[in-house]
Amino acid sequence: MSWAETLLDASFRGVPFQVVEESLQAQRALAEHGTPFKDGDRVRDLGRGARRFQMQVVVFGVNYELELQNILRALDTPGPGELIHPIYGSVSVVTQTWEVKHNADGPDSALVSLLFLEDTPELPFFVRQFEFVDIGITDVEEQASWQDGVFDLFGRIDSLVSEIQSWIGGGWVGLIEKALGLPGIFLRVQQLRSQILGVVSGVASMAKHPSAAYDPLVDLFRTPTQIRSAVQGSTPSSSTALLSMSGIPASIPGGASLTTQAARAGNAFLISARQGNAPDADLLPDGMPDDPVESSGFALVVLVITELAAAHAQAVAIVIEDEGQNPTLSPVELEGLVNLARSLVQSAVLLQRRLYDVETSRPIIEALRNTAALIQARARQVILQSPPMVERLVETPASLRLLAHRWYGDHTRALELIRLNPDLNTPHNIPAGRVLRAYAE
């Protein structure tokens, strides 16, 4: 197969044109390092510069003036645009130069010389660890390829959660080791011990099992393990319990043992998560406080909220995956589950970003963001498996089974209508004029 058989229709910013001749140029930036009295240089490759696409375009025919004006208008538009190259396909380019030539021997025609420079967008400061496939897949038959693209929802999220927990555990140990090494810390040891044990005991009470006695300043790794175990044990697994926020405490457990500022910030973040709102960054200091007791208080808040975010992400993922096989929730309820997980993740990300340095916080933030993105992508996939939601008017008094028969020819879909309209109090007697949420087909 040759390029003559696979040519594409050339265009720039959606304006088609006829290409007579084209050429591609590129140049690599090289740095030469020579050594005196030694033959030859060491050449370092610094990367390739922008590709240059040179084209000769012909415009002819009775509409040549209109076509030429459209091409010139596209060339005059500032910024990058999409070039459909007849051989190389879609490329983001910026126009550098162009020249229009008319010849007396060719009336109603013009030859346009173009030079495009390839535009490469800047990479984000933190490059994502993995890429996602298109989350807009609507064909049920393409579910397998979507699953392959995210490497299986459960396995990926479990892997990310394990990564998050290992990093926050290490951060906690490092912070306490640093605090214990400060001069005069032994005068504050009892405050540190009481604060840690107070939060651990409070979190354990959420799971309704007491924590075993231990010295948190001797067994440093046990504190994040105890908090993790209690949070996992108190996280609900059903969609109803998750949507009721029963697994998110109204305030930081054991918050009475924390310093005032840490307790206030932690409580406010939990309230935001329960309401599905973004947390308020103004409640946090810029970096960990110098006082060891204050810093350990904020670190305990980070541990609790990050573990809540990880545990709820796992629970929400299981519910959403089950919904893909056996739908029982409305799109609004699915959105509520995603908002729950996202709010907790946002709180954990903000705490990490404001209290820890970049090197410490970056791995946790990236893993949290990827977890939230996976859940949102899968929830959208599940929602798009169903037909679009519409609002339908009940024209005459009827029951849900009768409406399901009228609208879909299947009275068993009355259960679906109940699920989509949880506020319906009298499904056996729906008055005329009532508007119900229903699937379009």
N, C-alpha and C positions, 0 to 999 in steps of 0.2 A: 504494500500500500504506500502511496506517495502523497505528498502534500497537495498535489493537484486534485486528489479525490476527497480530501478532508478539509478543504478551505471553508472558513467561516465568513459570514457577511460582516464586513468591517463597519465600525461605527465609533463615534466619540460623543459621549454624553447623550446617547440615544439617537444621534444624527447619522444616518447611513452615508457612506461614500464609496466610490470605486477606486481601488488601489491598483496602480499600474506597476509600481516598483517599490520595494522596501528593503531596508538593511538594518541590521542590529549591531550596535557597538557597545563595548564595555571595557573598562580599564580597572586594574587592581592597583591599589596604593601600596608601594613598596618602600621600605626603609633600608638603605645600604649602609653597612658598618664595615669600614675598612681598618686594617691594622698596618701601621707604618712598617716598611721594609718587608712586607709579606704580600705575595701576589694574591689577587682575588679579594672579593668582598663577601661578607655574610649578609644575606638578603632576608629581611623579615617581611612576611606578607601581612599587611594591615587590613586586608579586606577589600572587597570589590565595591567600586563606586556605583552610582546609578546607571542602569542600562539606558542607552539612547536608541530610540526607535525613529529612523528616518523613513519617510514615505513620500512617494509621488502619487498624488490623487488627481483624477481627471473628472471634470464636471462638464456635461454636454447635454444638448437637447433643447427642446422648446422651453423647458422649465429650468434651464441652467441658472438663471439669475436667482430664482427662489432657493434652489439647492445651495448655491454659493453663499447666499445670505445666511442660511441656516448653519452652514459650516463655520462661517466667520463669527457668528454669534456664539457658537459653542467654544470656539478658540478664544474669544475675548472674555469668557467667563473665568474669573480668578479661582485659584485653588485646584486641588486634584480632582480628576474625573475618571470615569471608567472608559478605557479604550478596549474595544473588541478587535484584537489583532487577527487578521485572517489566518495566521499560522499558529500564533502563541496563545490565542484565546484572550480571556479577560485580564487586563492589567490596569492597575491604578497609576495614572501618569499626570504630569503637569506639562502644559504647553510651554515650550521655550521660544521657538521661532517658527514663522511661516512666511511663505512668499507666494503671491498669486501672479501668474503670467498669462497674458493674452497674446494671441498671434493672429495676424491679419489673414493667414491662410486657413485658420480654423474658426469661423464665426460660430457664435452661440456655444462657445466652449472655453474652458480655462484649465490651466495646469497649476495645481497647488502643491508646493513643497512644504512638508511638515517635519518638525523635530520635537519629539516627546521625550521627557525625562521620567524614568520610573520613580514613583513615590513610594517609599517604605515607611509605614507608620512607626512612631517611636514605641519601643517596648515599655510596658509598665515597670515601675521600680521593683515590684515583687512579681516575678513571672510565675504563673500558675504551675502547679505540680503536674497536672494532667488536663487534657482538653475534653470538652464535652461534644457529643454529636448533636445534631439539630434536635431541639426539644419540641419542635412543632410537628412531629410525626403523628398523623391521624389514622393511617391505615393499620388496622389490627394485625395484618399479616407481617408488618414490619417490626413488631414488638421484639422479635428475637435479635434483630440487628441493633435495636436500641439497647437491649440488655448487654449485648457484647460491647457496645461502645462505652458503657459505664462500668464494665467489669463486674457485673452483678451487684445489685443495690446492697444486699446484706453484707456481702464480703467486703465491699469497699468501705461502707460506713463503719463496720466493726474494725477494719484496719485503721481508719482515720481516728476513731475513738481511742484505740489502743495507743496510737501515736500521741494524741493529745494528753492522755493520762500519764504517759511516761515523761513527757516534757514538763507538765505542771508539777509532777512529783519531784523531779530533779530540781526545779526552780524553788520549791518549798524547802528542800533540804539545804540548798545553797544559801538561801536567805537566812535560815536559822543558824547555820554554821557561821555565817558572817556576823550575825547578831551576838552569838556567844563569844566571839573573839574580840568584841569591843571592850575598851578599858572600863572598869567599874560595873560590868554587866551583872556581876553576882549579886549586886544590890537589887536588881530587877528580875532575877531568875524566877522568883515565886509569882510575880505578876504574869510573866510569860507562860509559866506552867498552868496557872489558873485560867488564863484566857484560852489557851489551846484546849484544855480539858473541858471547859465550859461549852465551847462550840461542838466538839466531838460528841459530848453527852447529849447536847440539844439535837444534833442531827440523828443520833442513834434513836432518840425517842420518836422521831418521825417514822422509823421502820418498826417501832414497837419491840425492839430488843435492846437490852442494855449492852454497853460496851465494856470489854474487859479492862481491868485496871492496868495501867502502864505509865511509865515516865516519858512524856513526849520529848523531853530534852535529851534523853539517852537513846531512845529508839526513834530516830527522826523519820524514818520511812513509814512508820506505822500510822502517823497522823493522816496523810493523804489516803492510805489504804482503808483506814476506819471510816473516813468520810465517804469514800467511794462506795464501800460496801453498804453503808446505811442509805445513801441516796438511791443506789440500785434497788435496794429492798423496798423503798417507799415509792418508787415510780410506778404508776398504774400502767396496765397493759391494754385496757379497753378504750375504745374511742370516746365513749361517754365520760369515763373518768378523766381522760386526758383533757377533753373540752371543758370539763368543770374545774380544771386547774387544781385538782385534789392533790397532785404531787408537788405543787409549788407552795411552799409555806408563805404566810402573809408577811413574815419578818424573818430575819436571819436566826436560825435556831441557836440558842445560847447567846443571843446578842447582848444580854445583860453583862456578860463578861468582857465584851469588846470595849474599846475606847469609843467615845461619843461620835467622833467623825466617821470612823469605820462602820459603826452600827447604823448611823444615819444613811450613809451611802448605800450600804448593802440592802437596807429595808426599802429604800427608794427604787433600787434596781429590781427587786423582786416585785414590787407593786407595778412597775412598768411592764415587766414580763407577763404578769397576770392579766393586764389590760391589753396586751398586744401592742404596746407603744415602744418607740425608740427611747433608750435611757438618756438621762441628762448628764452630759460630760462635766458640767460645772460643779458637780458634787465631789469630784475627784481632784486630788492634788496633781501637780506635774511631776511625777516620779514618786518613788517610795519615800516616806518621811524618814528623817535621820533618827528619830527616836525608835529604838528596837521594839518596844511594846506596840507603838502605833503602827509600825511597818508590818509586824506579825499579824496585827488585827486586820489590816487590809489584805494581807496574803491569805488569811483564812476566808475572807469574803470571796477572793478570787477562786480558791479551791472549791467552796460550796457552789457558787454560781456556775463555774465551768463544769463541774461534775453534774449539776442539774441539767445543763445544756446538752452534755454528751448522753446522759441517760434518756432524756426526753427525745433526743434525735433518734436513738435506736428504737424507742417505743413507737414513735410516729412513723418511722420507716416501715416497721412491721405492719402497722395498721394500713398504711397506704398501699403496700404491696398486696395485702389481702384484698383490698378494695379492687385491685386490678382483676382479681379472679372472681370475687363475689361482691358486687356493689351493694352496700347498705347505707352509705352516707350521701348526702346531697353535696353538690359542688361548694355550697357555702360552708358546710361543715369541714370538707376537705381543706378549704382555704383557711379555716380557723385552726386546723392542726398545723398547717405550714406556718401560719403566723405565730403560733405558740413556740415552735422550734426556732423560728427565725429571731424572735424577741430575746429568747434566752441566749442564742448565739451572739446576737448584737451586744448584749450586756457583757458576755465573757470577752468578746473581742475588744470592747472599749476599755474594760478593766486591764487587760493585758497591754494594750497600746499606751495607756496613760501611766501605768505604774512601773512597767519594766522597760529595760532598754531594748533596742531593736533586735540585737542578736538573740536575746532570751525570748522575746515575744513573737518574733516572726514565724517560727515553725508552728506554734500553736495557732496563731491567727490564720495562717494559710490552711491548716487542717480544718479549722472551724468553718472558714468560708467555703471550702470544698464540700464539707458535710451539708451545709445549708443549701448549696447549689444543687447537690444531688437530690435532696428531698424535694426541692421546688420543681426540679425537672421531672421527677417521677410523678409527683402529684399532678402536674400539668398534663403529662401523658395519660394518666388515668382519667382525668376530667374530659380530655379530648376524645376518649374512646366512646363516650356517650354523645348523642345528638345535641345540638345547641339548645339552651334553655330559652323558653319563651313564656309569656304571660297569656293565659287563655281565659276568656270570659265565659262564665256559666250562663247560658241563655235561658234555660228553664230549670226549675227546682229538680234536683236529682241527687242520687247517692254517688259515691266515688266509683263503685263498680259499674254503674250505668255510664258515668262519664268516661271511664276507661274503655268501655265497649264502643261508645260513640266516637271517641277521638282516635283510638288505635285498633278497634275491632278485637280487643283482647281484654276481658274483664279482670284477668289476674294482675294486670298492671295497676290495679287500684292500690296495691301495696307500695308501688313506686311513687304514686301520687301522694300517699301519706308521708313517705319519706321526704319528698320535696316540699311538703307543706306541713311542717311540724306544729304550726300554730292553729291548725284546723281542729276545732273542738267537736263538731258534729259531722263526721264523714258520711253518716247515713242520711243526712238531710241538709243539703247545701242549697242555700237560697239563690234565686236568679240574681244576676248582677255581681256575684262574687268573682274575684279575679284570682286564679290559681297559677302557681308555677308548674310548668310541665315541659317535657321534652318536645321538640318540634316534630319528631316522628317516632 
